[in-house]
Amino acid sequence: MMNTQRRTLLLAISAASLTACGFKLRGSTSFSYAFQLLFSGFLPTSALGQEFKRQATAQGLTVLDKAEDANRAQVVLRVHQELRERAVVGSGATGQVNAIQLRLRFKFSLFTTQGKTLLDEVDTVLQREMSYSESTTLAKETEEQLLYNDMQIDMAQQLLRRLSAVKSL
């Protein structure tokens, strides 16, 4: 019984000391935007487009993705390129691949429905490196997919930060 009270007291002291120093868990960041209605130029099958729409909706933006709704939007996000790349960056003496670099390249521009350019063409590239072994191919394919998913989340967050930099239409 005494050990339980002692543990509870230590836990309470630890929690109090963390809050006293200003520590708090990182929450989601909220941005302010100069617009509320955005037409998205992503393809319907784009995983990055789906992630962007999910995060933008959580930020309070309305994302329109049907061509007939484009005239209702305040701004248009034009997607110029969305590309996944995979390159060998390391190999052993026998020529066997032992390191791969994954890249997610995304080019876009933003303009009003009247044609005023708000953001010129922006080219963003994210990259991750991973070790590779042919003996664990299935596990490495799963790791590769997880890394691409992580890059998509990061890219969608970067896109939202860039869109929040637009202060007026």
LINDA-V485215 format. One record per residue. NEAR is the number of other ideal C-beta (glycine too) atoms within 12 Angstrom. Layout:
near->[NEAR	NEAR]
//
This chain:
near->[7	8	9	10	11	12	13	14	14	14	14	14	14	15	15	13	13	14	13	11	10	7	12	10	7	6	6	12	14	15	24	18	28	21	32	20	26	42	31	39	33	34	15	14	10	26	25	39	28	23	31	37	29	21	31	36	20	19	27	19	32	22	38	28	29	15	14	10	18	23	15	20	30	30	37	35	44	29	30	20	24	36	22	27	22	25	19	19	19	18	17	14	7	8	10	15	22	21	20	28	24	32	27	35	24	37	24	36	27	37	26	26	23	13	13	17	17	31	29	16	19	27	22	28	22	30	23	29	21	31	24	28	20	18	12	15	14	12	16	23	19	14	22	28	20	17	28	30	23	22	34	32	23	25	39	39	27	28	42	35	23	26	35	26	18	29	13	13	23]
//
